Amino acid sequence: RGQLTPRGIQSLIEKYKEDLEDLSPHSLRHTFCKNLIDAGVGLEMVAALAGHESLETTKRYCEPSPEDLALAVALISKEE
């Protein structure tokens, strides 16, 4: 039915919000950007896809979560 608009996304979230705790357009956007960064996509590309004018804005998505930190430590604890 055409391109999904921000309002269309909000409508879908409202429709299913009881099944999707703590979900918002912002959390979806954050997850999209963080997944790109985790996949090795360059910061400039992520900024372009997110529509950020400043890389400083995009850098916020690079901050490691506690899970990211735990995975990093686990990398050096594995036996080869």
mmJSON file of the N, C-alpha and C atoms, coordinates in Angstrom:
{"data_MODEL":{"atom_site":{
"group_PDB":["ATOM","ATOM","ATOM","ATOM","ATOM","ATOM","ATOM","ATOM","ATOM","ATOM","ATOM","ATOM","ATOM","ATOM","ATOM","ATOM","ATOM","ATOM","ATOM","ATOM","ATOM","ATOM","ATOM","ATOM","ATOM","ATOM","ATOM","ATOM","ATOM","ATOM","ATOM","ATOM","ATOM","ATOM","ATOM","ATOM","ATOM","ATOM","ATOM","ATOM","ATOM","ATOM","ATOM","ATOM","ATOM","ATOM","ATOM","ATOM","ATOM","ATOM","ATOM","ATOM","ATOM","ATOM","ATOM","ATOM","ATOM","ATOM","ATOM","ATOM","ATOM","ATOM","ATOM","ATOM","ATOM","ATOM","ATOM","ATOM","ATOM","ATOM","ATOM","ATOM","ATOM","ATOM","ATOM","ATOM","ATOM","ATOM","ATOM","ATOM","ATOM","ATOM","ATOM","ATOM","ATOM","ATOM","ATOM","ATOM","ATOM","ATOM","ATOM","ATOM","ATOM","ATOM","ATOM","ATOM","ATOM","ATOM","ATOM","ATOM","ATOM","ATOM","ATOM","ATOM","ATOM","ATOM","ATOM","ATOM","ATOM","ATOM","ATOM","ATOM","ATOM","ATOM","ATOM","ATOM","ATOM","ATOM","ATOM","ATOM","ATOM","ATOM","ATOM","ATOM","ATOM","ATOM","ATOM","ATOM","ATOM","ATOM","ATOM","ATOM","ATOM","ATOM","ATOM","ATOM","ATOM","ATOM","ATOM","ATOM","ATOM","ATOM","ATOM","ATOM","ATOM","ATOM","ATOM","ATOM","ATOM","ATOM","ATOM","ATOM","ATOM","ATOM","ATOM","ATOM","ATOM","ATOM","ATOM","ATOM","ATOM","ATOM","ATOM","ATOM","ATOM","ATOM","ATOM","ATOM","ATOM","ATOM","ATOM","ATOM","ATOM","ATOM","ATOM","ATOM","ATOM","ATOM","ATOM","ATOM","ATOM","ATOM","ATOM","ATOM","ATOM","ATOM","ATOM","ATOM","ATOM","ATOM","ATOM","ATOM","ATOM","ATOM","ATOM","ATOM","ATOM","ATOM","ATOM","ATOM","ATOM","ATOM","ATOM","ATOM","ATOM","ATOM","ATOM","ATOM","ATOM","ATOM","ATOM","ATOM","ATOM","ATOM","ATOM","ATOM","ATOM","ATOM","ATOM","ATOM","ATOM","ATOM","ATOM","ATOM","ATOM","ATOM","ATOM","ATOM","ATOM","ATOM","ATOM","ATOM","ATOM","ATOM","ATOM","ATOM","ATOM","ATOM","ATOM","ATOM"],
"id":[1,2,3,4,5,6,7,8,9,10,11,12,13,14,15,16,17,18,19,20,21,22,23,24,25,26,27,28,29,30,31,32,33,34,35,36,37,38,39,40,41,42,43,44,45,46,47,48,49,50,51,52,53,54,55,56,57,58,59,60,61,62,63,64,65,66,67,68,69,70,71,72,73,74,75,76,77,78,79,80,81,82,83,84,85,86,87,88,89,90,91,92,93,94,95,96,97,98,99,100,101,102,103,104,105,106,107,108,109,110,111,112,113,114,115,116,117,118,119,120,121,122,123,124,125,126,127,128,129,130,131,132,133,134,135,136,137,138,139,140,141,142,143,144,145,146,147,148,149,150,151,152,153,154,155,156,157,158,159,160,161,162,163,164,165,166,167,168,169,170,171,172,173,174,175,176,177,178,179,180,181,182,183,184,185,186,187,188,189,190,191,192,193,194,195,196,197,198,199,200,201,202,203,204,205,206,207,208,209,210,211,212,213,214,215,216,217,218,219,220,221,222,223,224,225,226,227,228,229,230,231,232,233,234,235,236,237,238,239,240],
"type_symbol":["N","C","C","N","C","C","N","C","C","N","C","C","N","C","C","N","C","C","N","C","C","N","C","C","N","C","C","N","C","C","N","C","C","N","C","C","N","C","C","N","C","C","N","C","C","N","C","C","N","C","C","N","C","C","N","C","C","N","C","C","N","C","C","N","C","C","N","C","C","N","C","C","N","C","C","N","C","C","N","C","C","N","C","C","N","C","C","N","C","C","N","C","C","N","C","C","N","C","C","N","C","C","N","C","C","N","C","C","N","C","C","N","C","C","N","C","C","N","C","C","N","C","C","N","C","C","N","C","C","N","C","C","N","C","C","N","C","C","N","C","C","N","C","C","N","C","C","N","C","C","N","C","C","N","C","C","N","C","C","N","C","C","N","C","C","N","C","C","N","C","C","N","C","C","N","C","C","N","C","C","N","C","C","N","C","C","N","C","C","N","C","C","N","C","C","N","C","C","N","C","C","N","C","C","N","C","C","N","C","C","N","C","C","N","C","C","N","C","C","N","C","C","N","C","C","N","C","C","N","C","C","N","C","C","N","C","C","N","C","C"],
"label_atom_id":["N","CA","C","N","CA","C","N","CA","C","N","CA","C","N","CA","C","N","CA","C","N","CA","C","N","CA","C","N","CA","C","N","CA","C","N","CA","C","N","CA","C","N","CA","C","N","CA","C","N","CA","C","N","CA","C","N","CA","C","N","CA","C","N","CA","C","N","CA","C","N","CA","C","N","CA","C","N","CA","C","N","CA","C","N","CA","C","N","CA","C","N","CA","C","N","CA","C","N","CA","C","N","CA","C","N","CA","C","N","CA","C","N","CA","C","N","CA","C","N","CA","C","N","CA","C","N","CA","C","N","CA","C","N","CA","C","N","CA","C","N","CA","C","N","CA","C","N","CA","C","N","CA","C","N","CA","C","N","CA","C","N","CA","C","N","CA","C","N","CA","C","N","CA","C","N","CA","C","N","CA","C","N","CA","C","N","CA","C","N","CA","C","N","CA","C","N","CA","C","N","CA","C","N","CA","C","N","CA","C","N","CA","C","N","CA","C","N","CA","C","N","CA","C","N","CA","C","N","CA","C","N","CA","C","N","CA","C","N","CA","C","N","CA","C","N","CA","C","N","CA","C","N","CA","C","N","CA","C","N","CA","C","N","CA","C","N","CA","C","N","CA","C","N","CA","C","N","CA","C"],
"label_alt_id":[null,null,null,null,null,null,null,null,null,null,null,null,null,null,null,null,null,null,null,null,null,null,null,null,null,null,null,null,null,null,null,null,null,null,null,null,null,null,null,null,null,null,null,null,null,null,null,null,null,null,null,null,null,null,null,null,null,null,null,null,null,null,null,null,null,null,null,null,null,null,null,null,null,null,null,null,null,null,null,null,null,null,null,null,null,null,null,null,null,null,null,null,null,null,null,null,null,null,null,null,null,null,null,null,null,null,null,null,null,null,null,null,null,null,null,null,null,null,null,null,null,null,null,null,null,null,null,null,null,null,null,null,null,null,null,null,null,null,null,null,null,null,null,null,null,null,null,null,null,null,null,null,null,null,null,null,null,null,null,null,null,null,null,null,null,null,null,null,null,null,null,null,null,null,null,null,null,null,null,null,null,null,null,null,null,null,null,null,null,null,null,null,null,null,null,null,null,null,null,null,null,null,null,null,null,null,null,null,null,null,null,null,null,null,null,null,null,null,null,null,null,null,null,null,null,null,null,null,null,null,null,null,null,null,null,null,null,null,null,null],
"label_comp_id":["ARG","ARG","ARG","GLY","GLY","GLY","GLN","GLN","GLN","LEU","LEU","LEU","THR","THR","THR","PRO","PRO","PRO","ARG","ARG","ARG","GLY","GLY","GLY","ILE","ILE","ILE","GLN","GLN","GLN","SER","SER","SER","LEU","LEU","LEU","ILE","ILE","ILE","GLU","GLU","GLU","LYS","LYS","LYS","TYR","TYR","TYR","LYS","LYS","LYS","GLU","GLU","GLU","ASP","ASP","ASP","LEU","LEU","LEU","GLU","GLU","GLU","ASP","ASP","ASP","LEU","LEU","LEU","SER","SER","SER","PRO","PRO","PRO","HIS","HIS","HIS","SER","SER","SER","LEU","LEU","LEU","ARG","ARG","ARG","HIS","HIS","HIS","THR","THR","THR","PHE","PHE","PHE","CYS","CYS","CYS","LYS","LYS","LYS","ASN","ASN","ASN","LEU","LEU","LEU","ILE","ILE","ILE","ASP","ASP","ASP","ALA","ALA","ALA","GLY","GLY","GLY","VAL","VAL","VAL","GLY","GLY","GLY","LEU","LEU","LEU","GLU","GLU","GLU","MET","MET","MET","VAL","VAL","VAL","ALA","ALA","ALA","ALA","ALA","ALA","LEU","LEU","LEU","ALA","ALA","ALA","GLY","GLY","GLY","HIS","HIS","HIS","GLU","GLU","GLU","SER","SER","SER","LEU","LEU","LEU","GLU","GLU","GLU","THR","THR","THR","THR","THR","THR","LYS","LYS","LYS","ARG","ARG","ARG","TYR","TYR","TYR","CYS","CYS","CYS","GLU","GLU","GLU","PRO","PRO","PRO","SER","SER","SER","PRO","PRO","PRO","GLU","GLU","GLU","ASP","ASP","ASP","LEU","LEU","LEU","ALA","ALA","ALA","LEU","LEU","LEU","ALA","ALA","ALA","VAL","VAL","VAL","ALA","ALA","ALA","LEU","LEU","LEU","ILE","ILE","ILE","SER","SER","SER","LYS","LYS","LYS","GLU","GLU","GLU","GLU","GLU","GLU"],
"label_asym_id":["A","A","A","A","A","A","A","A","A","A","A","A","A","A","A","A","A","A","A","A","A","A","A","A","A","A","A","A","A","A","A","A","A","A","A","A","A","A","A","A","A","A","A","A","A","A","A","A","A","A","A","A","A","A","A","A","A","A","A","A","A","A","A","A","A","A","A","A","A","A","A","A","A","A","A","A","A","A","A","A","A","A","A","A","A","A","A","A","A","A","A","A","A","A","A","A","A","A","A","A","A","A","A","A","A","A","A","A","A","A","A","A","A","A","A","A","A","A","A","A","A","A","A","A","A","A","A","A","A","A","A","A","A","A","A","A","A","A","A","A","A","A","A","A","A","A","A","A","A","A","A","A","A","A","A","A","A","A","A","A","A","A","A","A","A","A","A","A","A","A","A","A","A","A","A","A","A","A","A","A","A","A","A","A","A","A","A","A","A","A","A","A","A","A","A","A","A","A","A","A","A","A","A","A","A","A","A","A","A","A","A","A","A","A","A","A","A","A","A","A","A","A","A","A","A","A","A","A","A","A","A","A","A","A","A","A","A","A","A","A"],
"label_entity_id":["1","1","1","1","1","1","1","1","1","1","1","1","1","1","1","1","1","1","1","1","1","1","1","1","1","1","1","1","1","1","1","1","1","1","1","1","1","1","1","1","1","1","1","1","1","1","1","1","1","1","1","1","1","1","1","1","1","1","1","1","1","1","1","1","1","1","1","1","1","1","1","1","1","1","1","1","1","1","1","1","1","1","1","1","1","1","1","1","1","1","1","1","1","1","1","1","1","1","1","1","1","1","1","1","1","1","1","1","1","1","1","1","1","1","1","1","1","1","1","1","1","1","1","1","1","1","1","1","1","1","1","1","1","1","1","1","1","1","1","1","1","1","1","1","1","1","1","1","1","1","1","1","1","1","1","1","1","1","1","1","1","1","1","1","1","1","1","1","1","1","1","1","1","1","1","1","1","1","1","1","1","1","1","1","1","1","1","1","1","1","1","1","1","1","1","1","1","1","1","1","1","1","1","1","1","1","1","1","1","1","1","1","1","1","1","1","1","1","1","1","1","1","1","1","1","1","1","1","1","1","1","1","1","1","1","1","1","1","1","1"],
"label_seq_id":[1,1,1,2,2,2,3,3,3,4,4,4,5,5,5,6,6,6,7,7,7,8,8,8,9,9,9,10,10,10,11,11,11,12,12,12,13,13,13,14,14,14,15,15,15,16,16,16,17,17,17,18,18,18,19,19,19,20,20,20,21,21,21,22,22,22,23,23,23,24,24,24,25,25,25,26,26,26,27,27,27,28,28,28,29,29,29,30,30,30,31,31,31,32,32,32,33,33,33,34,34,34,35,35,35,36,36,36,37,37,37,38,38,38,39,39,39,40,40,40,41,41,41,42,42,42,43,43,43,44,44,44,45,45,45,46,46,46,47,47,47,48,48,48,49,49,49,50,50,50,51,51,51,52,52,52,53,53,53,54,54,54,55,55,55,56,56,56,57,57,57,58,58,58,59,59,59,60,60,60,61,61,61,62,62,62,63,63,63,64,64,64,65,65,65,66,66,66,67,67,67,68,68,68,69,69,69,70,70,70,71,71,71,72,72,72,73,73,73,74,74,74,75,75,75,76,76,76,77,77,77,78,78,78,79,79,79,80,80,80],
"pdbx_PDB_ins_code":[null,null,null,null,null,null,null,null,null,null,null,null,null,null,null,null,null,null,null,null,null,null,null,null,null,null,null,null,null,null,null,null,null,null,null,null,null,null,null,null,null,null,null,null,null,null,null,null,null,null,null,null,null,null,null,null,null,null,null,null,null,null,null,null,null,null,null,null,null,null,null,null,null,null,null,null,null,null,null,null,null,null,null,null,null,null,null,null,null,null,null,null,null,null,null,null,null,null,null,null,null,null,null,null,null,null,null,null,null,null,null,null,null,null,null,null,null,null,null,null,null,null,null,null,null,null,null,null,null,null,null,null,null,null,null,null,null,null,null,null,null,null,null,null,null,null,null,null,null,null,null,null,null,null,null,null,null,null,null,null,null,null,null,null,null,null,null,null,null,null,null,null,null,null,null,null,null,null,null,null,null,null,null,null,null,null,null,null,null,null,null,null,null,null,null,null,null,null,null,null,null,null,null,null,null,null,null,null,null,null,null,null,null,null,null,null,null,null,null,null,null,null,null,null,null,null,null,null,null,null,null,null,null,null,null,null,null,null,null,null],
"Cartn_x":[0.803,0.0,0.851,2.071,2.926,3.9,4.581,5.612,4.994,5.64,5.18,5.642,4.706,5.006,5.255,5.853,6.005,4.668,3.635,2.31,1.786,2.073,1.678,2.357,3.627,4.366,3.774,3.484,2.873,1.533,0.758,-0.533,-0.357,0.618,0.884,1.332,2.168,2.628,1.453,0.6,-0.588,-1.462,-1.629,-2.481,-1.963,-0.635,-0.042,0.713,0.528,1.363,1.265,0.142,0.041,0.942,1.191,2.063,3.531,3.775,5.133,5.532,5.86,6.223,7.404,7.347,8.444,8.867,7.982,8.306,7.83,8.695,8.343,9.064,8.65,9.392,10.873,11.138,12.529,13.309,12.694,13.417,13.667,12.72,12.942,14.09,14.124,15.19,16.54,16.559,17.799,18.287,17.376,17.736,18.27,17.643,18.096,19.532,19.805,21.142,22.167,21.823,22.757,23.055,22.055,22.29,23.207,23.052,23.956,25.377,25.557,26.899,27.493,26.697,27.174,27.551,26.912,27.205,28.434,29.023,30.238,30.013,28.793,28.507,29.162,29.819,30.52,29.585,30.137,29.365,28.754,29.496,28.986,27.754,27.782,26.651,25.437,25.678,24.576,23.963,24.815,24.32,23.452,23.893,23.116,21.774,21.773,20.522,19.574,20.134,19.305,18.889,19.516,19.195,19.841,20.938,21.641,22.557,22.537,23.437,24.808,24.88,26.134,26.491,27.773,28.223,28.154,28.181,28.054,26.715,25.685,24.366,24.42,25.047,25.119,25.993,27.015,27.925,27.199,26.053,25.284,24.902,24.748,24.349,25.527,26.732,27.921,28.236,27.581,27.88,27.525,28.499,28.248,27.267,26.424,25.493,26.233,25.661,26.286,26.496,25.568,25.715,26.906,27.083,28.221,29.536,29.601,30.813,31.088,30.041,30.21,30.703,30.171,30.633,32.089,32.496,33.878,34.823,34.474,35.312,35.312,34.18,34.099,35.021,35.28,36.161,37.56,38.062,39.418,39.457,38.291,38.263,38.039,37.769,37.533,38.86,38.838,40.014,40.033,41.216,41.32,41.766],
"Cartn_y":[-1.193,0.0,1.264,1.168,2.345,2.394,3.52,3.706,3.822,3.213,3.295,4.627,5.412,6.743,6.665,7.714,7.73,7.556,8.182,8.044,6.609,5.981,4.588,3.668,3.925,3.134,3.36,4.617,4.912,4.201,4.145,3.459,1.973,1.366,-0.059,-0.327,0.557,0.396,0.528,1.513,1.675,0.429,-0.115,-1.29,-2.491,-2.666,-3.846,-3.549,-2.352,-1.925,-2.819,-3.452,-4.33,-5.548,-5.961,-7.107,-6.702,-5.415,-4.919,-3.912,-4.417,-3.542,-2.649,-1.417,-0.455,-0.207,-0.415,-0.184,1.195,1.902,3.228,3.429,4.419,4.703,4.985,5.654,5.941,4.66,3.714,2.467,1.665,1.714,1.039,1.686,3.003,3.753,3.447,3.441,3.148,1.734,0.777,-0.609,-0.73,-0.059,-0.069,0.438,1.592,2.181,1.318,0.816,-0.024,-1.315,-1.916,-3.145,-2.897,-1.746,-1.402,-1.266,-0.566,-0.38,-1.72,-2.55,-3.874,-4.748,-4.51,-5.285,-4.752,-3.672,-3.149,-2.047,-1.549,-0.455,0.811,1.559,2.763,3.821,4.632,5.672,6.649,6.97,7.91,7.346,6.043,5.394,5.341,5.018,4.976,6.367,7.386,8.763,9.117,8.729,9.022,8.306,7.046,6.287,6.829,7.333,7.866,9.312,9.945,11.337,12.309,11.888,12.77,13.721,14.973,15.944,15.914,15.466,15.458,14.029,13.688,12.377,12.277,13.414,13.407,12.8,13.072,12.491,10.982,10.543,9.112,8.379,9.033,8.392,7.903,8.495,8.044,6.571,6.101,4.708,3.745,4.289,3.45,3.064,3.712,3.42,1.968,1.225,-0.196,-0.406,-1.404,-1.796,-2.716,-2.993,-3.973,-5.324,-5.707,-6.975,-6.921,-5.777,-5.6,-5.743,-5.144,-5.213,-6.638,-7.345,-8.737,-9.607,-9.385,-10.15,-9.847,-8.609,-8.232,-8.953,-9.001,-9.701,-11.188,-11.734,-13.167,-13.557,-12.636,-12.94,-13.323,-12.733,-13.059,-14.216,-14.646,-15.751,-17.102,-17.112,-18.372,-19.079,-20.378,-21.182,-21.451,-21.422,-21.668,-23.073],
"Cartn_z":[0.0,0.0,0.0,-0.448,-0.484,0.675,0.758,1.773,3.161,4.141,5.517,6.101,6.547,7.077,8.579,9.155,10.619,11.335,10.839,11.459,11.322,10.191,10.003,11.001,11.259,12.253,13.635,13.955,15.255,15.41,14.347,14.396,14.659,14.012,14.232,15.662,16.179,17.562,18.519,18.298,19.14,19.086,17.912,17.729,18.519,18.537,19.162,20.452,21.023,22.138,23.366,23.589,24.753,24.605,23.367,23.114,22.983,22.853,22.601,23.678,24.861,25.967,25.615,26.07,25.926,24.481,23.542,22.146,21.73,21.025,20.526,19.201,18.428,17.198,17.497,18.617,18.974,19.245,19.961,20.252,18.974,18.032,16.747,15.981,15.976,15.299,15.942,17.279,17.991,17.671,17.676,17.365,15.943,15.0,13.609,13.514,14.113,14.041,14.76,15.943,16.714,15.967,15.347,14.579,13.388,12.735,11.632,12.13,13.229,13.792,14.199,14.871,15.291,14.1,12.954,11.743,11.012,11.535,10.923,9.9,9.794,8.865,9.424,8.568,8.991,9.541,10.441,11.095,10.095,9.043,8.032,7.332,7.04,6.38,7.304,8.574,9.545,9.682,9.743,9.853,8.649,7.471,6.265,6.29,6.688,6.74,7.805,8.896,9.977,9.738,8.75,8.471,9.439,10.07,10.999,10.231,10.604,9.989,10.632,11.876,12.621,13.031,12.894,13.361,14.876,15.561,17.016,17.439,16.681,16.968,16.796,15.733,15.438,16.439,16.958,17.918,19.164,19.465,20.631,20.521,19.292,19.076,19.209,19.345,19.458,20.898,21.844,23.234,23.54,24.081,24.34,25.484,25.303,26.365,27.333,28.488,29.392,28.709,27.84,27.113,26.154,25.477,24.573,25.342,26.519,27.332,27.79,28.192,28.619,27.469,26.271,25.103,24.785,24.948,24.681,25.642,26.899,27.896,27.599,27.194,26.894,25.739,24.826,23.692,24.128,25.183,25.631,26.608,27.056,28.017,27.361,26.064,25.358,25.087,25.282,24.943,23.458,22.886,21.441,21.168],
"occupancy":[1.0,1.0,1.0,1.0,1.0,1.0,1.0,1.0,1.0,1.0,1.0,1.0,1.0,1.0,1.0,1.0,1.0,1.0,1.0,1.0,1.0,1.0,1.0,1.0,1.0,1.0,1.0,1.0,1.0,1.0,1.0,1.0,1.0,1.0,1.0,1.0,1.0,1.0,1.0,1.0,1.0,1.0,1.0,1.0,1.0,1.0,1.0,1.0,1.0,1.0,1.0,1.0,1.0,1.0,1.0,1.0,1.0,1.0,1.0,1.0,1.0,1.0,1.0,1.0,1.0,1.0,1.0,1.0,1.0,1.0,1.0,1.0,1.0,1.0,1.0,1.0,1.0,1.0,1.0,1.0,1.0,1.0,1.0,1.0,1.0,1.0,1.0,1.0,1.0,1.0,1.0,1.0,1.0,1.0,1.0,1.0,1.0,1.0,1.0,1.0,1.0,1.0,1.0,1.0,1.0,1.0,1.0,1.0,1.0,1.0,1.0,1.0,1.0,1.0,1.0,1.0,1.0,1.0,1.0,1.0,1.0,1.0,1.0,1.0,1.0,1.0,1.0,1.0,1.0,1.0,1.0,1.0,1.0,1.0,1.0,1.0,1.0,1.0,1.0,1.0,1.0,1.0,1.0,1.0,1.0,1.0,1.0,1.0,1.0,1.0,1.0,1.0,1.0,1.0,1.0,1.0,1.0,1.0,1.0,1.0,1.0,1.0,1.0,1.0,1.0,1.0,1.0,1.0,1.0,1.0,1.0,1.0,1.0,1.0,1.0,1.0,1.0,1.0,1.0,1.0,1.0,1.0,1.0,1.0,1.0,1.0,1.0,1.0,1.0,1.0,1.0,1.0,1.0,1.0,1.0,1.0,1.0,1.0,1.0,1.0,1.0,1.0,1.0,1.0,1.0,1.0,1.0,1.0,1.0,1.0,1.0,1.0,1.0,1.0,1.0,1.0,1.0,1.0,1.0,1.0,1.0,1.0,1.0,1.0,1.0,1.0,1.0,1.0,1.0,1.0,1.0,1.0,1.0,1.0,1.0,1.0,1.0,1.0,1.0,1.0],
"B_iso_or_equiv":[0.0,0.0,0.0,0.0,0.0,0.0,0.0,0.0,0.0,0.0,0.0,0.0,0.0,0.0,0.0,0.0,0.0,0.0,0.0,0.0,0.0,0.0,0.0,0.0,0.0,0.0,0.0,0.0,0.0,0.0,0.0,0.0,0.0,0.0,0.0,0.0,0.0,0.0,0.0,0.0,0.0,0.0,0.0,0.0,0.0,0.0,0.0,0.0,0.0,0.0,0.0,0.0,0.0,0.0,0.0,0.0,0.0,0.0,0.0,0.0,0.0,0.0,0.0,0.0,0.0,0.0,0.0,0.0,0.0,0.0,0.0,0.0,0.0,0.0,0.0,0.0,0.0,0.0,0.0,0.0,0.0,0.0,0.0,0.0,0.0,0.0,0.0,0.0,0.0,0.0,0.0,0.0,0.0,0.0,0.0,0.0,0.0,0.0,0.0,0.0,0.0,0.0,0.0,0.0,0.0,0.0,0.0,0.0,0.0,0.0,0.0,0.0,0.0,0.0,0.0,0.0,0.0,0.0,0.0,0.0,0.0,0.0,0.0,0.0,0.0,0.0,0.0,0.0,0.0,0.0,0.0,0.0,0.0,0.0,0.0,0.0,0.0,0.0,0.0,0.0,0.0,0.0,0.0,0.0,0.0,0.0,0.0,0.0,0.0,0.0,0.0,0.0,0.0,0.0,0.0,0.0,0.0,0.0,0.0,0.0,0.0,0.0,0.0,0.0,0.0,0.0,0.0,0.0,0.0,0.0,0.0,0.0,0.0,0.0,0.0,0.0,0.0,0.0,0.0,0.0,0.0,0.0,0.0,0.0,0.0,0.0,0.0,0.0,0.0,0.0,0.0,0.0,0.0,0.0,0.0,0.0,0.0,0.0,0.0,0.0,0.0,0.0,0.0,0.0,0.0,0.0,0.0,0.0,0.0,0.0,0.0,0.0,0.0,0.0,0.0,0.0,0.0,0.0,0.0,0.0,0.0,0.0,0.0,0.0,0.0,0.0,0.0,0.0,0.0,0.0,0.0,0.0,0.0,0.0,0.0,0.0,0.0,0.0,0.0,0.0],
"pdbx_formal_charge":[null,null,null,null,null,null,null,null,null,null,null,null,null,null,null,null,null,null,null,null,null,null,null,null,null,null,null,null,null,null,null,null,null,null,null,null,null,null,null,null,null,null,null,null,null,null,null,null,null,null,null,null,null,null,null,null,null,null,null,null,null,null,null,null,null,null,null,null,null,null,null,null,null,null,null,null,null,null,null,null,null,null,null,null,null,null,null,null,null,null,null,null,null,null,null,null,null,null,null,null,null,null,null,null,null,null,null,null,null,null,null,null,null,null,null,null,null,null,null,null,null,null,null,null,null,null,null,null,null,null,null,null,null,null,null,null,null,null,null,null,null,null,null,null,null,null,null,null,null,null,null,null,null,null,null,null,null,null,null,null,null,null,null,null,null,null,null,null,null,null,null,null,null,null,null,null,null,null,null,null,null,null,null,null,null,null,null,null,null,null,null,null,null,null,null,null,null,null,null,null,null,null,null,null,null,null,null,null,null,null,null,null,null,null,null,null,null,null,null,null,null,null,null,null,null,null,null,null,null,null,null,null,null,null,null,null,null,null,null,null],
"auth_seq_id":[1,1,1,2,2,2,3,3,3,4,4,4,5,5,5,6,6,6,7,7,7,8,8,8,9,9,9,10,10,10,11,11,11,12,12,12,13,13,13,14,14,14,15,15,15,16,16,16,17,17,17,18,18,18,19,19,19,20,20,20,21,21,21,22,22,22,23,23,23,24,24,24,25,25,25,26,26,26,27,27,27,28,28,28,29,29,29,30,30,30,31,31,31,32,32,32,33,33,33,34,34,34,35,35,35,36,36,36,37,37,37,38,38,38,39,39,39,40,40,40,41,41,41,42,42,42,43,43,43,44,44,44,45,45,45,46,46,46,47,47,47,48,48,48,49,49,49,50,50,50,51,51,51,52,52,52,53,53,53,54,54,54,55,55,55,56,56,56,57,57,57,58,58,58,59,59,59,60,60,60,61,61,61,62,62,62,63,63,63,64,64,64,65,65,65,66,66,66,67,67,67,68,68,68,69,69,69,70,70,70,71,71,71,72,72,72,73,73,73,74,74,74,75,75,75,76,76,76,77,77,77,78,78,78,79,79,79,80,80,80],
"auth_comp_id":["ARG","ARG","ARG","GLY","GLY","GLY","GLN","GLN","GLN","LEU","LEU","LEU","THR","THR","THR","PRO","PRO","PRO","ARG","ARG","ARG","GLY","GLY","GLY","ILE","ILE","ILE","GLN","GLN","GLN","SER","SER","SER","LEU","LEU","LEU","ILE","ILE","ILE","GLU","GLU","GLU","LYS","LYS","LYS","TYR","TYR","TYR","LYS","LYS","LYS","GLU","GLU","GLU","ASP","ASP","ASP","LEU","LEU","LEU","GLU","GLU","GLU","ASP","ASP","ASP","LEU","LEU","LEU","SER","SER","SER","PRO","PRO","PRO","HIS","HIS","HIS","SER","SER","SER","LEU","LEU","LEU","ARG","ARG","ARG","HIS","HIS","HIS","THR","THR","THR","PHE","PHE","PHE","CYS","CYS","CYS","LYS","LYS","LYS","ASN","ASN","ASN","LEU","LEU","LEU","ILE","ILE","ILE","ASP","ASP","ASP","ALA","ALA","ALA","GLY","GLY","GLY","VAL","VAL","VAL","GLY","GLY","GLY","LEU","LEU","LEU","GLU","GLU","GLU","MET","MET","MET","VAL","VAL","VAL","ALA","ALA","ALA","ALA","ALA","ALA","LEU","LEU","LEU","ALA","ALA","ALA","GLY","GLY","GLY","HIS","HIS","HIS","GLU","GLU","GLU","SER","SER","SER","LEU","LEU","LEU","GLU","GLU","GLU","THR","THR","THR","THR","THR","THR","LYS","LYS","LYS","ARG","ARG","ARG","TYR","TYR","TYR","CYS","CYS","CYS","GLU","GLU","GLU","PRO","PRO","PRO","SER","SER","SER","PRO","PRO","PRO","GLU","GLU","GLU","ASP","ASP","ASP","LEU","LEU","LEU","ALA","ALA","ALA","LEU","LEU","LEU","ALA","ALA","ALA","VAL","VAL","VAL","ALA","ALA","ALA","LEU","LEU","LEU","ILE","ILE","ILE","SER","SER","SER","LYS","LYS","LYS","GLU","GLU","GLU","GLU","GLU","GLU"],
"auth_asym_id":["A","A","A","A","A","A","A","A","A","A","A","A","A","A","A","A","A","A","A","A","A","A","A","A","A","A","A","A","A","A","A","A","A","A","A","A","A","A","A","A","A","A","A","A","A","A","A","A","A","A","A","A","A","A","A","A","A","A","A","A","A","A","A","A","A","A","A","A","A","A","A","A","A","A","A","A","A","A","A","A","A","A","A","A","A","A","A","A","A","A","A","A","A","A","A","A","A","A","A","A","A","A","A","A","A","A","A","A","A","A","A","A","A","A","A","A","A","A","A","A","A","A","A","A","A","A","A","A","A","A","A","A","A","A","A","A","A","A","A","A","A","A","A","A","A","A","A","A","A","A","A","A","A","A","A","A","A","A","A","A","A","A","A","A","A","A","A","A","A","A","A","A","A","A","A","A","A","A","A","A","A","A","A","A","A","A","A","A","A","A","A","A","A","A","A","A","A","A","A","A","A","A","A","A","A","A","A","A","A","A","A","A","A","A","A","A","A","A","A","A","A","A","A","A","A","A","A","A","A","A","A","A","A","A","A","A","A","A","A","A"],
"auth_atom_id":["N","CA","C","N","CA","C","N","CA","C","N","CA","C","N","CA","C","N","CA","C","N","CA","C","N","CA","C","N","CA","C","N","CA","C","N","CA","C","N","CA","C","N","CA","C","N","CA","C","N","CA","C","N","CA","C","N","CA","C","N","CA","C","N","CA","C","N","CA","C","N","CA","C","N","CA","C","N","CA","C","N","CA","C","N","CA","C","N","CA","C","N","CA","C","N","CA","C","N","CA","C","N","CA","C","N","CA","C","N","CA","C","N","CA","C","N","CA","C","N","CA","C","N","CA","C","N","CA","C","N","CA","C","N","CA","C","N","CA","C","N","CA","C","N","CA","C","N","CA","C","N","CA","C","N","CA","C","N","CA","C","N","CA","C","N","CA","C","N","CA","C","N","CA","C","N","CA","C","N","CA","C","N","CA","C","N","CA","C","N","CA","C","N","CA","C","N","CA","C","N","CA","C","N","CA","C","N","CA","C","N","CA","C","N","CA","C","N","CA","C","N","CA","C","N","CA","C","N","CA","C","N","CA","C","N","CA","C","N","CA","C","N","CA","C","N","CA","C","N","CA","C","N","CA","C","N","CA","C","N","CA","C","N","CA","C","N","CA","C","N","CA","C","N","CA","C","N","CA","C"],
"pdbx_PDB_model_num":[1,1,1,1,1,1,1,1,1,1,1,1,1,1,1,1,1,1,1,1,1,1,1,1,1,1,1,1,1,1,1,1,1,1,1,1,1,1,1,1,1,1,1,1,1,1,1,1,1,1,1,1,1,1,1,1,1,1,1,1,1,1,1,1,1,1,1,1,1,1,1,1,1,1,1,1,1,1,1,1,1,1,1,1,1,1,1,1,1,1,1,1,1,1,1,1,1,1,1,1,1,1,1,1,1,1,1,1,1,1,1,1,1,1,1,1,1,1,1,1,1,1,1,1,1,1,1,1,1,1,1,1,1,1,1,1,1,1,1,1,1,1,1,1,1,1,1,1,1,1,1,1,1,1,1,1,1,1,1,1,1,1,1,1,1,1,1,1,1,1,1,1,1,1,1,1,1,1,1,1,1,1,1,1,1,1,1,1,1,1,1,1,1,1,1,1,1,1,1,1,1,1,1,1,1,1,1,1,1,1,1,1,1,1,1,1,1,1,1,1,1,1,1,1,1,1,1,1,1,1,1,1,1,1,1,1,1,1,1,1]
}}}
